[in-house]
């Protein structure tokens, strides 16, 4: 037969869970989690002090603390139980972050952060989260939430916000870089327009030269705006699986022929080798075309004039296809390779702009590869050249769209 202790415990946990769900409706999952823990803590404290029927008071408190510890250990975020200003329990995540020694320490010493110490020194009234910068490592950012239990104990929950901060930092940097990239050609155009409106505009030679510069800068802005729109569209479709089945070999041949018709001298250096039959992928034809244009275009621009640009398509195991684009150029130093797919990152900004680059090409490629559940690999040797490889899963259907 179930003891009254267990019956009361189950009832208390049910009530706490209902309160937690209510908090989740009006706030968020973090608030719901800490509400649940605080509710259980209060319930266990009440049971431990009132159940005198089947167990002694000390045994009830021991059982309550043991069960509370088990509850806290299931939470993936660091959680501490504080009584009388001292850490009486810390779950596995908390000891991993702060160390095993924190149990039994003053809470302000255990967490070791001025903002945390200030909140823990105060009692009640302020339930706002506290931001802790540099806890654990210099780059980490945490949010501390404090809840009160019925017996005066306090539950401290630490929520890792490092990823959120990094994403916000990337967004701010992206807006700043995009603004700069657009402002530069715009300022140049406005300057030439102002000059042409004066006496310099009456000279046919100067007028023609200035108009060419203005046209080139306007085209640069156009390419940048198109790439920004393209990147935004690809990111919006990131989690939408492509519905078409594309013959990657046929598409690569179409791109090669299209480049040859464009009249570029470097297009004659592009060679295509197909090493497999049935090069089908589940994909978006427009995006895969853009991927090929970007990668082959980069190889043509950064490879030395007259050197080959080799495009190879073959198998990578039984279920994958490997598309590799190899150039013979100046190569890229190892420290730059991890950052090449960042938006607006350039190894040589001046050369990139002079060749018409927007700084978004490889960022677009990266997002296209991710949407197609593939992986991107960049290998380079300074003075030798660069090979960019894309590995994608083969399609299982035979419906082909070229």
C-alpha positions as CSV (number, residue, x, y, z in Angstrom):
1,X,0.0,0.0,0.0
2,X,1.3,3.4,-0.8
3,X,2.4,5.4,2.2
4,X,0.9,8.8,3.0
5,X,4.4,10.3,2.3
6,X,4.3,9.0,-1.2
7,X,0.7,10.0,-1.8
8,X,1.4,13.6,-0.6
9,X,4.6,13.7,-2.7
10,X,2.8,12.7,-5.9
11,X,0.0,15.2,-5.2
12,X,2.5,18.0,-4.5
13,X,4.4,17.2,-7.7
14,X,1.2,17.3,-9.7
15,X,0.3,20.7,-8.3
16,X,3.8,22.0,-9.0
17,X,3.6,20.7,-12.6
18,X,0.3,22.4,-13.2
19,X,1.9,25.7,-11.9
20,X,4.9,25.1,-14.2
21,X,2.7,24.6,-17.2
22,X,0.9,27.8,-16.4
23,X,4.2,29.6,-16.2
24,X,5.2,28.1,-19.5
25,X,2.0,29.5,-21.1
26,X,2.6,33.0,-19.9
27,X,6.4,33.1,-20.1
28,X,8.7,30.5,-21.5
29,X,10.2,27.0,-21.0
30,X,12.9,28.3,-18.7
31,X,10.4,29.9,-16.4
32,X,8.3,26.8,-16.4
33,X,11.3,24.6,-15.5
34,X,12.3,26.7,-12.6
35,X,8.7,27.1,-11.4
36,X,8.5,23.3,-11.4
37,X,11.7,22.8,-9.4
38,X,10.7,25.5,-6.9
39,X,7.3,24.0,-6.5
40,X,8.7,20.5,-5.9
41,X,11.2,22.0,-3.4
42,X,8.5,23.7,-1.4
43,X,6.3,20.6,-1.5
44,X,9.2,18.4,-0.3
45,X,10.0,20.8,2.4
46,X,6.4,20.8,3.6
47,X,6.1,17.0,3.5
48,X,9.4,16.7,5.3
49,X,8.1,18.8,8.2
50,X,4.6,17.5,8.4
51,X,4.7,13.8,7.8
52,X,4.9,12.2,11.2
53,X,2.9,9.1,10.5
54,X,5.2,6.5,9.0
55,X,8.7,8.0,9.1
56,X,10.6,10.1,11.5
57,X,11.1,13.8,10.6
58,X,14.8,13.3,9.9
59,X,14.2,10.4,7.5
60,X,11.5,12.4,5.7
61,X,13.8,15.3,5.1
62,X,16.5,12.9,4.0
63,X,14.1,11.3,1.5
64,X,13.0,14.7,0.3
65,X,16.5,16.0,-0.2
66,X,17.5,12.8,-2.0
67,X,14.5,13.0,-4.4
68,X,15.0,16.7,-4.9
69,X,18.6,15.9,-5.9
70,X,17.4,13.4,-8.4
71,X,15.0,15.9,-9.9
72,X,17.6,18.6,-10.2
73,X,20.1,16.2,-11.8
74,X,17.8,15.6,-14.7
75,X,17.9,19.2,-15.7
76,X,20.5,19.9,-18.4
77,X,21.2,23.4,-17.3
78,X,23.3,24.1,-14.2
79,X,21.0,24.3,-11.1
80,X,22.0,24.9,-7.4
81,X,20.0,24.6,-4.2
82,X,21.0,27.2,-1.6
83,X,20.1,27.1,2.1
84,X,21.3,29.7,4.5
85,X,23.5,31.3,1.8
86,X,25.4,28.0,1.3
87,X,25.2,25.6,-1.7
88,X,23.6,22.4,-0.3
89,X,23.2,20.7,-3.7
90,X,24.5,21.2,-7.2
91,X,23.4,19.1,-10.2
92,X,25.9,17.5,-12.6
93,X,25.8,20.4,-15.0
94,X,26.6,22.9,-12.2
95,X,29.5,21.0,-10.9
96,X,30.9,20.6,-14.4
97,X,30.7,24.4,-14.8
98,X,31.8,25.5,-11.4
99,X,33.6,22.5,-9.9
100,X,32.8,19.7,-7.5
101,X,34.0,21.7,-4.5
102,X,31.1,24.2,-4.6
103,X,28.8,22.0,-2.4
104,X,29.1,23.4,1.1
105,X,30.6,26.8,-0.1
106,X,29.1,30.2,0.3
107,X,27.0,30.6,-2.9
108,X,28.6,34.0,-3.7
109,X,32.1,32.3,-3.6
110,X,30.8,29.2,-5.6
111,X,29.5,31.2,-8.6
112,X,32.4,33.8,-8.5
113,X,30.7,36.6,-10.3
114,X,30.0,40.2,-8.9
115,X,26.5,40.4,-10.5
116,X,25.6,37.0,-9.1
117,X,26.9,37.9,-5.6
118,X,24.8,41.1,-5.7
119,X,21.6,39.2,-6.5
120,X,22.3,36.5,-3.9
121,X,22.9,39.0,-1.2
122,X,19.4,40.4,-1.6
123,X,16.2,38.7,-0.7
124,X,12.9,38.7,-2.7
125,X,11.3,41.4,-4.7
126,X,13.4,41.2,-7.8
127,X,12.8,38.2,-10.2
128,X,14.6,39.7,-13.2
129,X,17.3,37.5,-14.7
130,X,20.9,38.5,-14.2
131,X,23.5,38.4,-17.0
132,X,26.8,36.8,-16.2
133,X,29.6,37.5,-18.7
134,X,32.7,35.4,-18.6
135,X,31.5,32.7,-16.2
136,X,33.2,29.4,-17.1
137,X,35.3,31.0,-19.9
138,X,35.9,34.6,-21.1
139,X,33.5,34.2,-24.1
140,X,30.6,32.5,-22.4
141,X,27.5,34.4,-21.4
142,X,25.0,33.1,-18.9
143,X,21.6,34.2,-17.5
144,X,21.0,33.5,-13.8
145,X,17.5,33.1,-12.5
146,X,16.7,32.8,-8.8
147,X,13.5,31.2,-7.3
148,X,12.3,31.0,-3.7
149,X,11.2,27.7,-2.1
150,X,8.7,27.4,0.7
151,X,11.2,26.6,3.4
152,X,13.4,29.7,2.5
153,X,15.7,27.7,0.3
154,X,16.6,29.3,-3.1
155,X,16.9,27.6,-6.5
156,X,19.5,29.1,-8.8
157,X,19.4,28.2,-12.5
158,X,22.1,29.2,-15.0
159,X,21.0,29.3,-18.7
160,X,23.7,29.4,-21.4
161,X,23.1,32.4,-23.7
162,X,26.4,32.2,-25.6
163,X,24.8,31.0,-28.8
164,X,22.2,33.8,-28.7
165,X,24.8,36.4,-28.2
166,X,27.0,35.1,-31.0
167,X,24.0,35.1,-33.4
168,X,23.2,38.7,-32.4
169,X,26.8,39.7,-32.9
170,X,26.8,38.2,-36.4
171,X,23.6,40.0,-37.2
172,X,25.0,43.4,-36.1
173,X,28.2,42.7,-38.0
174,X,26.3,41.7,-41.1
175,X,24.2,44.9,-41.2
176,X,27.3,47.0,-40.6
177,X,29.3,45.3,-43.4
178,X,26.4,45.4,-45.8
179,X,25.9,49.1,-45.1
180,X,29.6,49.8,-45.7
181,X,29.7,47.8,-48.9
182,X,26.7,49.7,-50.3
183,X,27.9,53.1,-49.1
184,X,31.3,52.9,-50.8
185,X,30.1,52.6,-54.4
186,X,27.2,55.0,-53.8
187,X,29.6,57.7,-52.5
188,X,31.7,57.2,-55.6
189,X,28.7,57.5,-57.9
190,X,27.5,60.7,-56.1
191,X,30.9,62.2,-56.4
192,X,31.2,61.6,-60.1
193,X,27.7,62.9,-60.7
194,X,28.5,66.1,-58.8
195,X,31.7,66.5,-60.9
196,X,29.9,65.9,-64.2
197,X,27.3,68.5,-63.3
198,X,30.1,71.1,-63.3
199,X,32.5,72.1,-66.1
200,X,34.2,68.7,-66.3
201,X,31.0,67.3,-67.8
202,X,31.6,69.4,-71.0
203,X,34.7,67.4,-71.9
204,X,33.7,64.3,-73.9
205,X,36.7,62.3,-72.8
206,X,36.2,63.0,-69.1
207,X,32.5,62.5,-69.4
208,X,33.0,59.1,-71.0
209,X,35.5,58.0,-68.4
210,X,33.4,59.2,-65.5
211,X,30.3,57.5,-66.9
212,X,32.2,54.2,-67.2
213,X,33.2,54.4,-63.5
214,X,29.7,55.2,-62.5
215,X,28.3,52.3,-64.5
216,X,30.9,49.9,-62.9
217,X,30.0,51.1,-59.4
218,X,26.3,50.8,-60.1
219,X,26.8,47.2,-61.4
220,X,28.8,46.5,-58.2
221,X,25.9,47.7,-56.1
222,X,23.5,45.6,-58.2
223,X,25.6,42.4,-57.7
224,X,25.7,43.0,-54.0
225,X,22.0,43.6,-53.7
226,X,21.3,40.5,-55.7
227,X,23.6,38.4,-53.5
228,X,22.0,39.8,-50.4
229,X,18.5,38.9,-51.7
230,X,19.7,35.5,-52.7
231,X,21.3,34.8,-49.3
232,X,18.2,35.9,-47.6
233,X,16.0,33.6,-49.7
234,X,18.3,30.6,-49.2
235,X,18.4,31.1,-45.5
236,X,14.5,31.3,-45.4
237,X,14.4,27.9,-47.2
238,X,17.1,26.3,-45.2
239,X,14.8,23.8,-43.5
240,X,12.7,23.0,-46.5
241,X,13.9,19.9,-48.3
242,X,14.3,20.4,-52.1
243,X,11.6,18.5,-54.0
244,X,13.2,18.1,-57.4
245,X,15.6,15.4,-58.6
246,X,18.4,17.0,-60.6
247,X,21.0,15.3,-62.8
248,X,24.1,17.1,-61.5
249,X,26.2,15.9,-64.5
250,X,23.8,17.5,-67.0
251,X,23.7,20.7,-64.9
252,X,27.5,21.0,-64.7
253,X,27.7,20.5,-68.5
254,X,25.1,23.3,-69.0
255,X,27.0,25.7,-66.8
256,X,30.3,24.9,-68.6
257,X,28.6,25.6,-72.0
258,X,27.0,28.8,-70.6
259,X,30.4,30.1,-69.5
260,X,32.0,29.3,-72.9
261,X,29.2,31.2,-74.6
262,X,29.9,34.2,-72.3
263,X,33.2,34.9,-74.2
264,X,35.5,34.9,-71.2
265,X,39.1,33.9,-72.1
266,X,39.3,31.9,-68.9
267,X,36.2,29.8,-69.8
268,X,38.4,28.0,-72.3
269,X,40.5,26.7,-69.3
270,X,37.5,25.0,-67.7
271,X,37.5,21.2,-68.1
272,X,34.7,18.9,-66.8
273,X,35.2,15.2,-66.0
274,X,32.3,13.0,-65.2
275,X,33.4,9.9,-63.3
276,X,30.0,8.3,-62.6
277,X,26.7,7.5,-64.1
278,X,23.4,8.4,-62.5
279,X,24.6,11.6,-60.8
280,X,21.2,12.4,-59.4
281,X,20.6,14.6,-56.3
282,X,17.5,15.8,-54.5
283,X,17.9,19.5,-55.1
284,X,16.9,23.0,-56.1
285,X,18.1,23.6,-59.7
286,X,18.4,27.3,-59.4
287,X,20.4,27.1,-56.2
288,X,22.7,24.3,-57.5
289,X,23.3,26.4,-60.7
290,X,24.2,29.3,-58.5
291,X,26.6,27.1,-56.5
292,X,28.4,25.9,-59.6
293,X,28.6,29.5,-61.0
294,X,30.1,30.8,-57.8
295,X,32.7,28.0,-57.3
296,X,33.8,27.8,-61.0
297,X,33.7,31.6,-61.2
298,X,36.0,31.9,-58.2
299,X,38.4,29.4,-59.6
300,X,38.5,31.3,-62.9
301,X,39.1,34.6,-61.1
302,X,41.7,33.5,-58.6
303,X,43.5,30.9,-60.7
304,X,46.5,32.2,-62.6
305,X,45.7,33.1,-66.3
306,X,46.1,30.2,-68.7
307,X,46.1,27.6,-65.9
308,X,43.4,24.9,-65.9
309,X,40.2,24.9,-63.9
310,X,39.3,21.3,-63.3
311,X,35.7,20.4,-62.4
312,X,35.3,16.7,-61.4
313,X,32.1,14.9,-60.5
314,X,32.2,11.4,-59.1
315,X,31.1,9.0,-56.3
316,X,32.0,9.4,-52.6
317,X,31.1,6.0,-51.3
318,X,27.8,4.3,-52.2
319,X,25.4,7.0,-51.2
320,X,27.2,10.3,-51.9
321,X,28.4,12.4,-54.9
322,X,31.5,14.5,-54.8
323,X,31.8,17.7,-56.9
324,X,35.3,19.2,-56.8
325,X,36.6,22.4,-58.4
326,X,40.4,22.8,-58.6
327,X,42.4,25.9,-59.6
328,X,46.1,26.7,-59.9
329,X,46.4,30.0,-58.2
330,X,48.2,31.7,-55.3
331,X,46.4,29.5,-52.7
332,X,45.1,30.5,-49.3
333,X,47.0,30.5,-46.0
334,X,45.7,27.9,-43.5
335,X,44.5,30.6,-41.0
336,X,42.1,32.0,-43.5
337,X,40.3,28.8,-44.5
338,X,38.0,28.4,-41.5
339,X,36.6,31.9,-42.1
340,X,36.1,31.8,-45.9
341,X,32.4,31.1,-45.6
342,X,31.7,34.1,-43.3
343,X,29.8,36.9,-44.9
344,X,32.0,39.7,-46.3
345,X,35.2,37.9,-45.2
346,X,38.0,38.4,-47.8
347,X,41.6,37.3,-47.8
348,X,42.5,40.2,-50.0
349,X,39.8,42.8,-50.0
350,X,41.3,45.0,-52.6
351,X,41.8,42.2,-55.1
352,X,38.4,40.7,-54.4
353,X,36.7,44.0,-55.2
354,X,38.8,44.6,-58.3
355,X,37.6,41.2,-59.6
356,X,34.0,42.0,-58.9
357,X,33.6,39.9,-55.7
358,X,30.9,40.9,-53.2
359,X,32.3,38.9,-50.3
360,X,29.1,36.8,-50.2
361,X,29.8,34.0,-52.7
362,X,31.1,31.3,-50.4
363,X,28.6,32.2,-47.7
364,X,25.9,31.5,-50.3
365,X,27.6,28.3,-51.3
366,X,27.7,27.2,-47.7
367,X,24.0,27.7,-47.1
368,X,23.1,26.0,-50.4
369,X,25.2,23.0,-49.4
370,X,23.5,22.9,-45.9
371,X,20.1,23.0,-47.4
372,X,21.0,20.0,-49.6
373,X,22.2,18.1,-46.6
374,X,25.8,18.1,-47.9
375,X,29.2,19.2,-46.6
376,X,31.7,21.7,-47.9
377,X,35.5,21.1,-47.8
378,X,38.1,23.6,-48.8
379,X,41.8,22.6,-49.2
380,X,44.5,25.0,-50.3
381,X,48.3,25.3,-50.6
382,X,50.0,28.6,-50.8
383,X,51.6,29.0,-54.3
384,X,49.9,25.8,-55.6
385,X,46.2,26.4,-55.7
386,X,42.8,25.6,-54.1
387,X,40.3,22.7,-54.3
388,X,36.7,23.2,-53.2
389,X,34.7,20.0,-52.8
390,X,31.0,19.6,-52.2
391,X,29.7,16.2,-51.1
392,X,25.9,15.6,-51.4
393,X,23.7,12.5,-51.0
394,X,22.5,10.8,-54.1
395,X,18.8,10.8,-54.9
396,X,16.9,7.6,-54.8
397,X,14.3,8.5,-57.5
398,X,14.7,8.5,-61.2
399,X,12.6,11.6,-62.0
400,X,15.0,13.9,-63.7
401,X,14.9,17.7,-64.2
402,X,17.9,19.0,-66.2
